[in-house]
């Protein structure tokens, strides 16, 4: 595999969750991709969540907690290798309610059942930012093949293609 070189080391992730996508048990599907060192795809995951989400925000916040755990492991590994990241990790999501929950230190009655995930995410030093759904790379991991393929940007596929020498 060929790695792209970059002047700045960054750690970025894109995540998406497809709320109640399984018709059998209404479990959500979450997926994420993690890029670091100049946009090299290093980690990805797509899996079914084990709890039924009551809202799309809940399923996306659970997915956020999963990708934060992955980023925490990656940064721990980089620290052991004496690699210092000059910037905080950035996580891109298409749900503005998730961004508000991650940033706001107030708990609401509607978010009390994901309280542990809220504490976990808020304890980390990272940035959760908004991206349009059309530009969300993780869409290819959570949307079914029956989804209109034109709704998923072709640039998303180009970024996921591995480069071989």
N, C-alpha and C positions, 0 to 999 in steps of 0.2 A: 504494500500500500504506500502511496506517495503522500507525504504530509506537506501542507502548505506552510511556508515560513511567514512569520508576521513580526512587525516591528514592536507590537504591543501584545503582551499576553493577556487574553481575556477569557472569561468563563461565562458562557451564555447558555441558557436553556429555553426551550419553547415547550409549553405543555397545553394539552387539551383534554377535555373529558366530554364524552357523549352521554348525556344524562338519560338513564333508563332505556338504554339501547337494546338490551336483550329482551326479546318478546316473551321468553319463557318465565323469567323470574324478575324482570325489570331492573337488574343490576346495571350499573353504568360501566363504561369502558374508559380507561384513562391511558394516555400515552404521552411520552416526552422524549425529546432529543437533547443531548448535551454536547455543546461544541466548546473546545478550548484550543489555545495556541493558534490563533488566527483563523478560526472557523473550521477546524478539523472536527468531523463528526466522531465522537469517541464513545458515547453511550446512548442507548435508546431502549425504550421499553414500551410495550403495549400490553395491558392486561385488564382483566375484568375486576372491578371492585367487588368486595365481598359483602357489602351492605347496600341496601336500597337507599338511594339519596332522595330526600324530600324536595330538593330543588337543584337546578343546574349549578347554582353557587356552591351548594354543599358538595356535589360531586367534583367540581373543579378545585375546591379548597382541599379536599382529600388528596387529589392528584398533586396539588402544590406541596402538601406535606411530604408526599413520597419523593418528589424531585428535590426538595430541600434536603432530605436525608441523603440522597445520592450526592448532591453537591457538597454536603458536609463531609462525606467519606472521601470525595475527590480532593477537597482542600486539605484534609488531614494527610492523605497520601503525598500530596505535593509538599506539604510542610516537612514530612519525614525525609523527603528527597532534597530539602533545602531550596525549594523553588518558591519564591515569594511572588504572590500575585499583586500587581500594582493597583488593581481596581477591585471593587466588590463584585461578586457574581450578580448577573442580571438574569431575571426570569421573565419571559414574555408570555402574557396571557391575553385572551380576548374577552374576559369577563371583568367589567369594571367593579362589580360588587366584591370580587375576590381581592382586588387591589385595595379597596376601601377597608375590608376586614383585616388584611395584613398590616395596614398602616394605622388603623384606629385602635386605640387601647381600651375602648369601651365595649363591653359585652352586651349582646342583645338577646332577647328571649328566643329569637329564631336561630341563633347561632350557638346556643348552650350545648347542644348535642355534639358539636365538633370542637368543644372547648380545649381538649388536649392538643388537637392539631393547631389551634390558634396560638396556644402558649408556645408550642414547639417552633412554629414559623416565626413568631415575633421575637424569640430569643436569638435568632440568627442575624448576622450582619450581611444583608443583601438588598437588592433593589428589585421590586416587582413592578413591571411596566406594562402598558397597554399596547397591543398590536391589533390591527384589523384582522378579522377572522380569515379573510381571503389571503392574507400574508402569513398566517400562522403555519409554520412548517410541520408541527405535530398533527395537523389535520389528517395527513395521510395515514397516521397510525390509529385513528379513532373513527373515521368515517367509513361506512360500508361501501362495497363496490357498486351498489345500486345508487349511491349518491351521484348526482349529476357531476361528472368529472370536470365540467367547466367551472364549477364553484371552487375548485382547488387550483390555486395558481400553479402554472407550470414551473415557475422558478423554485417552488418548494421541492419538486422532484429533482431538479438539477443540484440543489444543495445536499441532497441525501445520497447521490450517486457516489460510490467509492471510486477513487482514482488508483489505478494499478500501474506499476512500472513495467 
